[in-house]
Amino acid sequence: MTDPGLAGDFDGDGDVDGNDFLVWQTGGSPNGATAGDLGVWQDNFGAVASVSATATVPEPSTLFLLSCGAIGMAVMRRRSH
């Protein structure tokens, strides 16, 4: 398995939890089912990877414009009936 990035995150899903322990038990950690990898998992149990600073988040103004457009379309549709 490739390096997951977060120490003890053997399944690469961004957190260190029981699923990572199961991966360790079946030898799926970087060094197989070794005591060293178990220690890494124990030391980091409950850790969650931080969100990347490059994550795309819509600006509030975009959400406002979309909301205004949706309301305008609803009003126009209601007036046409």
C-alpha positions in Angstrom: 0.0 0.0 0.0 1.2 3.5 -0.7 2.0 6.1 2.0 -1.4 7.4 3.2 -0.1 10.8 4.2 -1.6 10.7 7.7 0.4 8.5 10.0 -1.7 5.4 10.9 -4.2 6.0 8.1 -3.5 2.7 6.4 -6.7 2.7 4.2 -6.0 6.3 3.0 -9.5 7.7 3.8 -8.2 10.7 5.8 -8.7 9.5 9.3 -7.2 7.0 11.7 -10.0 4.7 12.9 -11.0 1.0 13.4 -10.9 0.4 9.6 -7.2 1.2 9.6 -6.7 -1.3 12.4 -8.4 -4.0 10.2 -6.1 -3.1 7.4 -3.1 -3.5 9.8 -4.4 -6.8 10.9 -4.5 -8.2 7.4 -1.0 -6.9 6.7 -2.0 -3.9 4.6 0.0 -1.4 6.5 3.3 -0.1 5.0 5.4 -2.7 6.9 2.9 -5.5 7.2 1.4 -6.4 10.5 4.3 -5.2 12.6 4.4 -3.9 16.1 5.9 -0.6 14.8 2.9 0.0 12.5 0.5 -0.9 15.3 2.2 1.7 17.5 1.8 4.3 14.8 -1.9 3.5 14.5 -2.3 3.7 18.4 -0.5 7.0 18.6 -2.7 8.6 15.9 -6.0 6.9 16.6 -8.8 9.5 16.2 -6.7 11.8 14.0 -8.3 13.4 11.0 -6.4 14.9 8.0 -6.9 18.7 7.7 -8.7 20.1 4.8 -6.5 21.4 2.0 -6.1 25.1 1.7 -6.7 24.8 -2.0 -10.2 23.3 -1.6 -12.8 25.0 -3.8 -15.5 26.9 -1.9 -18.0 29.1 -3.7 -17.9 32.7 -2.7 -20.9 34.1 -0.7 -21.7 36.5 -3.6 -22.2 33.5 -6.0 -24.6 31.8 -3.6 -26.5 35.1 -3.2 -26.8 35.5 -6.9 -28.0 31.9 -7.4 -30.6 32.4 -4.7 -31.8 35.6 -6.2 -32.1 33.9 -9.6 -34.0 31.0 -8.2 -36.4 33.3 -6.3 -36.9 35.4 -9.5 -37.7 32.4 -11.6 -40.2 31.1 -8.9 -42.0 34.5 -8.9 -42.1 34.6 -12.7 -43.5 31.1 -12.8 -46.1 31.8 -10.2 -47.3 35.0 -12.1 -47.7 33.0 -15.4 -50.2 30.6 -13.8 
